Amino acid sequence: MTARVEEKLYQNRYLVDVRRPHIRIMPHAEPSPNLLAMTRLCPAGCYSLTDRGQIEVVPDGCFECATCRVLCEPSGEIEWNYPRGGFGVLFKFG
Ligand code: SF4
């Protein structure tokens, strides 16, 4: 029997570092194409478009895949750090 990807991902656990998000978006009037693309590319759905046309991030369920880091950190649009030790995603394999 094969498991669905969603079922596999559901096995992961997260320990949220309250009030210390490991990803921050810099203030922006309107998002760059790369930042806007994160609303479709982030596998954890952490990025969203607000009613004001800006991008916000809620990294509580972040997989630490670094897609947003590669696309948006070099331009200074986001700050990206690994969560502190003991926080963040806990992958469950098998
Ligand atoms: S590191 Fe990956 S999972 Fe985490 S917010 Fe960025 S794109 Fe999403």
Residues whose N, C-alpha, C, O or C-beta is under 5 A from the ligand:
A	BS01	SF4	C42 P43 A44 C46 C62 F63 E64 C65 A66 T67 C68
